[in-house]
C-alpha cells in the first residue's frame, strides 16, 4: 500500500498490497498528510487505520479487511503499531 500525497490530496495506491506500507509525498509540503495521520519526523509518519480503510473505498471488501487485519497483526509484532493503533510508515519525498 502506498499513501500518496499530492499537495492537499491524499489517495491510496496498491490497496491490495499488504506486504508494503509507505507514504510518498509527490508534491507540496506534505501537509495533506495530516488528514490521515501525523509526521513523527521527516522520514516517518503514523497513519490511522481508519484513514486507510476510508482511502481504500470500494476495495475495502470483507476479503480486503481480512488481509488488512493480517497486515496490522504482523505490524504489531514488529512494533509498527503505536498505542493509539496507528501504523508506522516510511515517508519518501519526491519534492526534495
C-alpha positions as a printed Julia matrix, in Angstrom:
96×3 Matrix{Float64}:
   0.0     0.0    0.0
   1.14    3.46  -0.81
  -0.38    6.59   0.7
   0.19    9.26  -1.98
   0.14   12.94  -1.03
  -0.26   15.46  -3.84
  -0.5    18.89  -2.23
  -3.64   18.54  -0.09
  -5.0    15.45  -1.87
  -4.34   12.04  -0.35
  -5.0     8.76  -2.16
  -4.22    5.09  -1.64
  -2.35    3.25  -4.4
  -1.97   -0.53  -4.43
  -4.68   -1.13  -1.8
  -4.36   -4.92  -2.09
  -0.6    -4.93  -1.44
  -0.47   -5.98   2.21
   3.29   -6.62   2.15
   4.4    -2.98   2.0
   3.24    0.29   3.52
   4.69    3.73   2.87
   3.86    7.37   2.22
   5.03    9.15  -0.92
   4.79   12.94  -0.98
   4.67   13.7   -4.7
   4.01   17.42  -4.46
   3.6    20.11  -1.87
   4.92   20.32   1.65
   3.26   17.15   2.93
   0.63   18.99   4.96
  -2.07   16.9    3.26
  -0.74   14.01   5.31
  -2.35   15.49   8.41
  -5.77   14.42   7.11
  -4.74   10.76   7.58
  -2.1    10.82  10.31
   0.91   12.67  11.61
   4.62   13.04  10.96
   6.95   11.76  13.65
   9.89   13.24  11.73
  10.71   13.78   8.07
  11.12   10.07   7.29
   8.4     8.55   9.48
   4.64    9.03   9.63
   1.91    7.42  11.7
  -1.25    6.73   9.69
  -4.61    5.88  11.26
  -6.05    2.51  10.32
  -9.45    4.17   9.85
  -7.95    6.55   7.27
  -6.55    3.59   5.32
  -9.97    1.94   5.34
 -11.57    5.19   4.15
  -8.99    5.66   1.38
  -9.45    2.05   0.24
 -13.04    2.89  -0.7
 -14.67    0.15  -2.76
 -11.57   -2.03  -2.45
 -12.39   -2.48   1.27
 -14.36   -5.69   0.82
 -14.61   -8.3    3.58
 -11.67  -10.11   1.94
  -9.66   -6.88   1.86
 -10.44   -6.26   5.53
  -9.17   -9.75   6.35
  -5.89   -9.04   4.55
  -5.6    -5.6    6.14
  -6.13   -7.04   9.61
  -3.44   -9.67   8.96
  -1.1    -6.83   7.92
  -1.9    -4.95  11.13
  -1.36   -8.06  13.24
   2.05   -8.59  11.63
   2.98   -4.91  12.0
   2.13   -5.11  15.68
   4.66   -7.93  16.19
   7.33   -5.64  14.68
   6.44   -2.61  16.82
   5.0    -0.72  13.85
   1.66   -0.05  15.57
   1.55    2.56  18.33
  -0.65    2.64  21.43
  -3.38    4.51  19.52
  -3.42    1.8   16.82
  -1.75    3.98  14.19
   0.53    2.38  11.6
   4.15    3.43  11.15
   5.08    4.28   7.56
   8.3     5.32   5.88
   7.95    8.66   4.06
   9.51    9.3    0.67
   9.71   12.89  -0.57
   9.62   13.27  -4.35
   9.61   17.04  -3.76
  13.14   17.15  -2.38
